[in-house]
Amino acid sequence: MILETAAIAVGTIIATKALEKTTEKITETLVDKTGKFLVTLKKQSPQTVVAIEKAPEQPLDYGKAVLEIESAAKANPEVAQAMQELAAAAKAEPNPKLAEILAMPNLEKLADKIGQVVMPGGTGNIENQSF
């Protein structure tokens, strides 16, 4: 469950950034929750926030980002709470484009692949996984 929530959080941040550059509108709540999550995560994992903020201009290793967010959430209840709030806001967001992005099976595949990689019997090589 944490992996899926972390995948939604990463997907939401990237999608929110992309939608802000278009004429698409997103709610102030989602913008606020995204900002709060990034500020909270930056205290625990600043390198992850830097990598996320550079996307999509620079390629992001989603698998690594999700695992780092999951680790930060397990280590810090404040990060976990902000992640949950962001995921809930993303799911409640009325913007159809964001809903379309988050409904993509890629996020589920990503969480599944990451689970396979970190679980016994996984390949341990997330970079070579296709999503």
RASUL-V244259 format. One record per residue. N is the residue number from 0. RES is the residue in one small letter. PSI is psi in degrees with one decimal (999 if undefined). Layout:
# RASUL-V244259
n->N res->RES psi->PSI
n->N res->RES psi->PSI
This chain:
# RASUL-V244259
n->0 res->m psi->-40.3
n->1 res->i psi->-40.0
n->2 res->l psi->-44.1
n->3 res->e psi->-42.9
n->4 res->t psi->-41.1
n->5 res->a psi->-40.6
n->6 res->a psi->-40.5
n->7 res->i psi->-41.1
n->8 res->a psi->-48.2
n->9 res->v psi->-47.2
n->10 res->g psi->-39.0
n->11 res->t psi->-44.0
n->12 res->i psi->-48.7
n->13 res->i psi->-45.2
n->14 res->a psi->-40.5
n->15 res->t psi->-44.3
n->16 res->k psi->-43.8
n->17 res->a psi->-43.1
n->18 res->l psi->-32.0
n->19 res->e psi->-26.7
n->20 res->k psi->-5.0
n->21 res->t psi->-170.6
n->22 res->t psi->-1.0
n->23 res->e psi->141.0
n->24 res->k psi->141.9
n->25 res->i psi->156.4
n->26 res->t psi->153.7
n->27 res->e psi->-32.5
n->28 res->t psi->-45.5
n->29 res->l psi->-40.3
n->30 res->v psi->-45.0
n->31 res->d psi->-45.4
n->32 res->k psi->-37.2
n->33 res->t psi->-47.3
n->34 res->g psi->-44.1
n->35 res->k psi->-43.1
n->36 res->f psi->-45.5
n->37 res->l psi->-40.7
n->38 res->v psi->-44.3
n->39 res->t psi->-44.9
n->40 res->l psi->-35.1
n->41 res->k psi->-32.9
n->42 res->k psi->-34.5
n->43 res->q psi->-37.7
n->44 res->s psi->73.7
n->45 res->p psi->-33.3
n->46 res->q psi->-31.5
n->47 res->t psi->-42.8
n->48 res->v psi->-42.3
n->49 res->v psi->-45.3
n->50 res->a psi->-42.5
n->51 res->i psi->-42.4
n->52 res->e psi->-26.0
n->53 res->k psi->-19.6
n->54 res->a psi->148.8
n->55 res->p psi->2.0
n->56 res->e psi->-39.2
n->57 res->q psi->137.1
n->58 res->p psi->139.6
n->59 res->l psi->132.2
n->60 res->d psi->92.6
n->61 res->y psi->-42.1
n->62 res->g psi->-46.9
n->63 res->k psi->-42.7
n->64 res->a psi->-44.0
n->65 res->v psi->-43.5
n->66 res->l psi->-38.8
n->67 res->e psi->-38.6
n->68 res->i psi->-42.3
n->69 res->e psi->-44.9
n->70 res->s psi->-43.5
n->71 res->a psi->-39.4
n->72 res->a psi->-37.0
n->73 res->k psi->-33.0
n->74 res->a psi->-23.3
n->75 res->n psi->112.6
n->76 res->p psi->-28.2
n->77 res->e psi->-39.9
n->78 res->v psi->-43.2
n->79 res->a psi->-43.7
n->80 res->q psi->-45.5
n->81 res->a psi->-37.2
n->82 res->m psi->-44.7
n->83 res->q psi->-42.8
n->84 res->e psi->-40.8
n->85 res->l psi->-45.1
n->86 res->a psi->-41.2
n->87 res->a psi->-42.2
n->88 res->a psi->-38.5
n->89 res->a psi->-41.9
n->90 res->k psi->-28.0
n->91 res->a psi->-8.4
n->92 res->e psi->127.4
n->93 res->p psi->-9.4
n->94 res->n psi->119.7
n->95 res->p psi->-31.4
n->96 res->k psi->-43.8
n->97 res->l psi->-43.1
n->98 res->a psi->-38.9
n->99 res->e psi->-43.8
n->100 res->i psi->-45.7
n->101 res->l psi->-22.0
n->102 res->a psi->-9.5
n->103 res->m psi->136.8
n->104 res->p psi->-13.8
n->105 res->n psi->-36.8
n->106 res->l psi->-41.0
n->107 res->e psi->-42.0
n->108 res->k psi->-40.3
n->109 res->l psi->-49.5
n->110 res->a psi->-40.9
n->111 res->d psi->-46.1
n->112 res->k psi->-41.8
n->113 res->i psi->-41.7
n->114 res->g psi->-40.4
n->115 res->q psi->-37.8
n->116 res->v psi->-40.0
n->117 res->v psi->-11.8
n->118 res->m psi->158.4
n->119 res->p psi->137.4
n->120 res->g psi->-6.0
n->121 res->g psi->165.7
n->122 res->t psi->-27.6
n->123 res->g psi->5.4
n->124 res->n psi->80.5
n->125 res->i psi->-31.2
n->126 res->e psi->-29.9
n->127 res->n psi->5.6
n->128 res->q psi->142.0
n->129 res->s psi->136.2
n->130 res->f psi->999
